Amino acid sequence: MRPTGRLHIGHYFGALQNWIRLQDDPEFECFYFVADWHALTSDYADSSQVAQNTIEIVTDYLAAGLDPKKSVIFQQSLVPEHAELHLLLSMVTPLSWLERVPTYKEAFENVQDKDLHTYGFLGYPCLQTADIVIYSNKLPLYVPVGEDQVSHVELSREIVRKFNFHFGLDIDVDGMIRAQNSGNVDERTLVFLIRDGLDRVEAGGAVGSKFSQLGTVPNAEIHRMALRIRQLAASSGLINLEQRLQNLEDNKFTNDFQRFVGLHGAFKKFVHFADVLTEPSVLLTKTPRIPGLDGRKMSKSYGNAITLSESDDDIRKKTKVMVTDPARKRRTDPGNPDVCPVYDWHKLFSPQETLDWAAHGCRTAEIGCIECKSKMADHLIQWIAPVRERRLEYEKHPARVLEIIDAGSKLARAEAQATMSRVREAVFGWDKKRKEIGSDGSQ
């Protein structure tokens, strides 16, 4: 979550409640963080409250029930590998993908008091993707979201797919050159098989003749073959390319070695693909409808929320002016609880007996809205009391909160560093290059 202030009950029922359930499930290893870099995408003009708000949110995490012994709770900016992976992902992400994000367009329509014409705001999906997939050392990788967030995860999947294509596809050009220049006829045949296979795939399988004599494939042509492989894989996909190779006619092979290896086998020897990053999967979680005090979506910016640290008096004052069924203008008018925000809150905090009382009393006008709100506030106060009590304890010891943030960030960074070690090698191949240079120097 972005550190924009204390969390409210909408955050709890929209996310925290599910996070707590997941941390108690031994099937999952959970990472939860405060996205302080994300806060700068829209609030860069004044970052003075980011540090304090980060502490406030982690305090709310702990008060709500997240347990640092069961979950990794950390601060985004204390794991700089997030920024590094974000940079690498941004290198392959098309601009049009970012511009089509619905929330990007909506922000320009609705946010009038901030200048959002920045790369940081446009490119936040790349950072969001990095936040997710940098913890992909263990499979599978899930993101717990509601249905309204599925599109964000799908964009992350597309970005990862494109990244994997560019840096997970390894074409061993040096190996093909060595095979071509060797005195081994079978090794040289593999290079011819690949060249022939490319010709035939590009022509729909109708090109090529039986190999009778082996010639020499120039090094420059082998480099062009690598480019052709990438182009074919980009246009049809790696899986489709492999299938097309398998479907090519077998009568092109002139000796037993060719028949045994085949085009597909020749490609397999010199063309390899591995997922550098794991595509995240959606873990759909049910989130109840949580309207704000004014009936709109609950948001701190709207001033229509009840925070997890709200006092009893403030809860009663705020809920007393909540909007209700607009059709119920007089005390004697019957209402419809299904369209009333107060009844939505009853569903969150009240027992079934009270739910039945409120629904029946509303429909028959046996109770008034003030009475209904008061009863709901009683149950809300009862529910929030232990959360607020735990929060007050952490407020007395902010150093303890910082210790939890620092300890969790160290654990998260260890995971992130392992991922980035793999990513850097896939992108640049420095380990391979250093070994080659070291090997040359030892001879």
Sequence and secondary structure as in RCSB ss.txt:
>XXXX:A:sequence
MRPTGRLHIGHYFGALQNWIRLQDDPEFECFYFVADWHALTSDYADSSQVAQNTIEIVTDYLAAGLDPKKSVIFQ
QSLVPEHAELHLLLSMVTPLSWLERVPTYKEAFENVQDKDLHTYGFLGYPCLQTADIVIYSNKLPLYVPVGEDQV
SHVELSREIVRKFNFHFGLDIDVDGMIRAQNSGNVDERTLVFLIRDGLDRVEAGGAVGSKFSQLGTVPNAEIHRM
ALRIRQLAASSGLINLEQRLQNLEDNKFTNDFQRFVGLHGAFKKFVHFADVLTEPSVLLTKTPRIPGLDGRKMSK
SYGNAITLSESDDDIRKKTKVMVTDPARKRRTDPGNPDVCPVYDWHKLFSPQETLDWAAHGCRTAEIGCIECKSK
MADHLIQWIAPVRERRLEYEKHPARVLEIIDAGSKLARAEAQATMSRVREAVFGWDKKRKEIGSDGSQ
>XXXX:A:secstr
   SS  BHHHIIIIIHHHHHHHT TT  EEEEE HHHHHHHHTT  TTHHHHHHHHHHHHHHHT  TTTEEEEE
GGG THHHHHHHHHHHHS HHHHHT HHHHHHHHH  SS   SHHHHTHHHHHHHHHHTT SSSS EEEE GGGH
HHHHHHHHHHHHHHHHHHEEE HHHHHHHHHSS HHHHHHHHHHHHHHHHHHTTT       S     HHHHHHH
HHHHHHHHHHH HHHHHHHHHHS GGG  SHHHHHHHHHHHHHHHEEE  SS   EEEE      B TTSSB  G
GGT   BTT  HHHHHHHHHT    TT  STTS   GGG HHHHHHHHHS HHHHHHHHHHHHHTSS HHHHHHH
HHHHHHHHHHHHHHHHHHHHH HHHHHHHHHHHHHHHHHHHHHHHHHHHHHHH HHHHHHHHHHHHH 
